[in-house]
Amino acid sequence: MGVHEPYDFVYDKVRAVMPSQTPGKWTFDVQGDLIIARRGRPVDRPAPSPTELQEAIDQDQGGRDR
């Protein structure tokens, strides 16, 4: 995860709660990506979706094959 992803997340949340505020981010003379986190091992299998989300997906499928 780079430095831009958390900023983008916070920016969206702040603007949703307080539209009159606009978060800022400044970088000076930066070259390349600044990585602040990474996963130590690859994901073998994704975590299951929350039940409520899976039910909504299943309902939206309307019995169609996936």
C-alpha positions as CSV (number, residue, x, y, z in Angstrom):
1,M,0.0,0.0,0.0
2,G,1.3,3.3,-1.0
3,V,0.9,6.7,0.7
4,H,-1.8,7.7,-1.8
5,E,-4.4,5.0,-0.9
6,P,-4.9,6.0,2.8
7,Y,-5.1,9.7,1.7
8,D,-7.7,9.0,-0.9
9,F,-9.8,7.0,1.7
10,V,-9.6,9.8,4.3
11,Y,-10.3,12.5,1.7
12,D,-13.5,10.8,0.6
13,K,-14.6,10.3,4.3
14,V,-13.9,13.9,5.3
15,R,-15.7,15.3,2.2
16,A,-18.7,13.1,2.9
17,V,-19.0,14.3,6.5
18,M,-17.9,17.9,6.1
19,P,-18.1,19.1,2.4
20,S,-16.7,22.5,3.3
21,Q,-13.4,20.9,4.2
22,T,-10.9,19.8,1.6
23,P,-8.0,17.7,2.9
24,G,-4.7,18.5,1.2
25,K,-1.6,16.4,0.5
26,W,1.7,17.9,-0.5
27,T,4.8,16.2,-1.8
28,F,8.0,18.0,-2.8
29,D,10.7,16.6,-5.0
30,V,9.5,13.0,-4.6
31,Q,10.4,10.4,-7.1
32,G,8.9,6.9,-7.3
33,D,6.4,5.3,-5.0
34,L,6.4,5.5,-1.3
35,I,5.3,2.1,0.0
36,I,4.0,2.2,3.6
37,A,2.7,-1.4,4.0
38,R,2.7,-4.7,2.2
39,R,1.5,-8.1,2.9
40,G,4.1,-10.6,4.0
41,R,2.6,-13.5,2.1
42,P,0.1,-13.8,-0.8
43,V,-3.5,-14.4,-0.2
44,D,-4.3,-18.0,-1.0
45,R,-8.1,-17.7,-0.7
46,P,-10.1,-14.5,-0.2
47,A,-12.1,-14.1,3.1
48,P,-15.8,-14.9,2.7
49,S,-18.1,-12.0,2.1
50,P,-20.3,-10.8,5.0
51,T,-23.6,-12.7,5.1
52,E,-25.6,-9.5,4.3
53,L,-23.5,-8.8,1.3
54,Q,-23.6,-12.3,0.0
55,E,-27.4,-12.4,0.4
56,A,-27.8,-9.2,-1.6
57,I,-25.5,-10.6,-4.3
58,D,-27.5,-13.9,-4.4
59,Q,-30.8,-12.0,-4.6
60,D,-29.5,-9.8,-7.4
61,Q,-28.5,-12.9,-9.4
62,G,-32.2,-13.9,-9.5
63,G,-31.3,-17.6,-9.9
64,R,-28.9,-17.0,-12.9
65,D,-25.8,-19.1,-13.2
66,R,-22.7,-17.3,-12.0
